[in-house]
């Protein structure tokens, strides 16, 4: 089962023990007020059985319209995914995946305070199918930011050897005072170029408060696994 990128929804399966997953990614969201884009490195390591350590280092680009663009190092993410229940015994895989967002000192992009996301993800696979989802809440206090919760669910199928297609539905509460909640749908594709190289992408529109929050979002990545 392969979850997480390119889906917004994550899955409960950690990186295999003593293996690596490295994503070179680009993603963003377009809204009425401009476009936010992030490119960077997403690094996962199977540090122990059922334990994945994650670090994400993005470079963020914010286009506020009118030719004004800000570029700088975005908030750094550190996380640990731990699978607490297995499909073989419980019927579903279940994992916790706390994630810390740390300010990188940028004055133009990202937040200037730390935040903590506390989600639970569940999932299972059978044959060529996988399904997973869940959600949690983020402690996000500082400036105009506020606490919020998010949730999502994805369904994927391997339609051809090495080719997986899927769809997801997700929702996130407003993370800034005066802003609105957002919901969206997305379709995703993952293609295995070889044993260690994978291409992935997703795109989809917002379906709630789309003009203000998410006219459409996208994500592309080259994934190295070894």
ZALUM-673247 format. One record per residue: residue in one letter; y, x, z of N, C-alpha, C in turn. Coordinates in steps of 0.1 Angstrom, whole numbers, plus 5000, padded with zeros to 4 digits. Atoms other than C-alpha are relative to their C-alpha. Example, Ala and Ser with C-alpha at 12.3 -4.5 7.8 and 13.67 -1.06 7.14 Angstrom:
A498850095000495551235078501250095000/S498949915000498951375071501149925008/
***
This chain:
X498850095000500050005000501250095000/X498849925001503450154990501249915002/X498950084997506449995006501250085002/X498749924998509950095016500650014986/X499449995013511850224985498949984989/X498650045004512550084960500449875006/X499750124993512449774982500950025011/X499250004988515049695008499149985012/X501050034990512149555028499150125002/X500949884998510049825045498649955003/X501450034997506349835052499550075012/X500449944988504249935082499150134998/X500949885002502250225066500750135000/X499349874999503350575076499550094989/X500449895009503150885054498750065006/X501349954996499651025055500250135008/X499949894991499051295082500150134992/X499749865006500351645072500349994985/X499550015014501651505038501549975000/X498650025002505151475025500349894989/X499450085011507151215005501550044999/X498649965002510451324991500649924988/X499350085010512751084972501350064996/X498749975006515651184950500549874995/X499750145003517450854949501549984997/X498650065002520550664937499949855001/X499950154998521450314947501349955003/X498650054997524350084952500049855000/X499750144999525849744956501449984994/X498750045006528649584935500449875006/X499450124995530949324950501449984994/X498750035005534249164943501050115004/X499149904995536049434963499850144994/X500349875005534349734945498650025000/X501449965001531149924942499750125010/X500449894992529450134968498750064995/X501149925006526950404956499650115010/X500549894992524750644975498950084992/X501049925006522750934961499650115010/X500349904991520751184980498550035001/X501449964997517451294996499549925012/X500750074990515051085016498750075002/X501149914997512451305033499149935011/X501050054991509251175050498950095002/X501149914997506551375068499149935010/X501050054991503251265084499850095011/X500149904989503651445117498849985008/X501350034992500551285133499449884994/X500750125005498051015127500949885004/X499250134998500050685123501550035004/X498649964997503450875128500650064989/X499249955011505950935101501450035006/X498649964997509251125106500850004988/X499150035012512151045083501450065002/X498649965000515451205075500649974986/X499350035012517951075049501450065000/X498749945001520951265037500649954987/X499450065012523151065013501450064997/X498649985005526351144993500449874996/X499650135003528250824992501349994991/X498950035008530750694966500549865001/X499450134999533050404972501149984990/X498950035009535050254944500649875004/X499350114995537650024958500849934989/X499250065011539049924924501350074998/X498749945003542250024908500050154998/X500149855002540950374900499950085012/X500149934987540550464937498650025004/X501449974997537250644944500050105011/X500249914990536150814976498650055000/X501349935001533251064977499950095012/X500349914988531751235008498649995004/X501350014994528651295028499949875008/X500150134992527450955041499350025013/X500749994987525850875074498650054999/X501349945000522751075081499149915008/X501050094994519650875090498850095006/X501249944994516850995114499249895005/X500850114996513850775120498650055003/X501449974997510250765133499249874998/X500950125001507650505121498750035006/X501349994993504650455143499249874998/X500850125002501850215134499249985012/X500650034987500650045165498749914998/X501250085003498049805149499550034986/X500649985014495649845119499449884994/X500650125007494549595093498549995002/X501550004999490949705098499649925013/X500450064988490949575134500749875003/X499150114996493849335137500249904989/X499750095011494049185102501250044992/X498749965006497549325096500350145006/X499449884994499149665099501349965006/X498750034993502049655124500650145004/X499449884997504549935129501449985005/X498649994996507850005147500650114993/X499349905008510450205128501450025005/X498649984995513550285150500750104991/X499349915009516250445129501450025005/X498749964995519450625141500950044988/X499049975010522550645118501150085007/X499149914994524750945126501250034991/X498849975009528350995113500050154996/X500049865006528651305091501450065001/X498749944999532351355099500949964988/X499250045011533551195067501249915004/X498950084997537051045068500249894989/X499850095011536550845036498949904997/X501250095002533050695035499250005012/X500950014989530450585060500849965013/X499550034987530950495097500450125008/X499749894992532550715123499449995014/X500750014988530150605150498549994997/X501450015001526450605156499549865001/X500650135000524250305151498550015001/X501550004997520550215160499449884995/X500850115005518249995140498649995006/X501350014993515149855158499249894993/X500750105007512849675134498550015003/X501550005001509149575133499649954986/X500550035014507249575100498549975000/X501450035001503949415092499649994986/X500550005014501749415061498550014999/X501449995003498349405045499950024985/X500349995014496749485012498649954997/X501350055004493749334993499950014985/X500149985014492549434959501250074995/X498849945006495549504937501349955006/X498850074995497949304959500450075014/X499549964987500149414988501149905004/X498950084995502449215010500550055013/X499549944987504749325039501449945002/X498650044996507949235057500250015015/X499750004986509549185090501550015001/X498649994998512949275103500350055014/X499549964987515049365134501549995001/X498550004998518549415147500550145002/X499349874999521049695146501149995010/X498949984990523249805175501050084993/X499049955010526349875155501449975005/X498750034994529449885177500950124998/X499049895002532550085169501049964989/X499050045010535750015150499949854998/X500150145003535449685132498549954998/X501450035002531649705131499549905011/X500650084990529449455149498450004999/X501450015001525749405158499649904990/X500550105010523649225132498550025000/X501450005002520049145123499749994985/X500450005013518149175091498549964999/X501450045002514849045076499750004986/X500450005014512849065044498549984999/X501450015003509549005027499850044986/X500349955014507949164996498649974997/X501350025006504949094974499950084988/X500149915011503649354950498550004995/X501449995006500649394926500050114990/X500249895010499249684906499549934987/X500350085012499349524871499250084990/X500849905009497949834853499850125009/X500249884992496550154866501250095000/X498749924998499550344880501349934999/X498850085002501950064874500049885010/X499950114991503049834903501349934998/X498850095001505449544901500149915012/X499950084988506849334929501349935000/X498850084998509549104942500249995015/X499750024986511349054975501149915002/X498950094995513648824994500550065013/X499549944988515948965021501349935005/X498850064994518748855044500650105010/X499449924990521249055065501349935005/X498850064994523848925090501250094997/X498849935003527449035087500150125010/X499949884991527849395100501450045003/X498649984997531649385102500749875003/X499350124996533949145119500849954989/X499250075010535448895095499250004986/X500850005012532748965068498949895001/X501050105000529948735058498650054999/X501449965001526148745059499750004985/X500549995014524248825027498549984999/X501450015004520948735011499850034986/X500249965014519448854979498550004996/X501349985006516348884957500050124992/X500149895009515049174938498650014994/X501349975006512349284914499950154999/X500249864999510849634915498850044992/X501049945008508749864895499750145005/X500449864996506850184905498950054990/X500949945010505150404879499650145004/X500649874996502850694887500050094987/X500049915011503750974862498750095001/X501249924997500951184878499649985015/X500550014986499251244911501250025010/X498949964991502451394927501449954996/X498750045005505251234907500049854996/X500050155001506350874907501549964997/X498750065003509250684891500149865006/X499950134994510650374908501449954998/X498750065001513450124905500049865004/X499950144996514649784916501549964996/X498750065003517549554907499949855004/X500050144997518549204918501349955005/X498850064997521348964925500149955015/X499850074988522848834957499949854998/X500150155001522248464964500849935011/X499250054989524448414995501350085001/X498749935000528148494995500050124991/X500249895009527448704965501350074995/X498749945005531048764953500550095010/X499449924989532148904987499050115004/X500949904994528949094996499150074990/X501149945008526449154968499949934987/X500250065013526949054932498650044994/X501349955004523949274924499850145007/X500449884995522149574939499050074992/X501049935007520049854924499650125008/X500549874994517950154934499150064990/X500949925009516250424913499750135008/X500449874992514350734926498950064992/X501149925004512051014916499350045013/X500749974988509351044943499050114998/X501049895000507351364950499149985012/X500950024989504251324971499050125000/X501049894999502051614983499650025015/
***
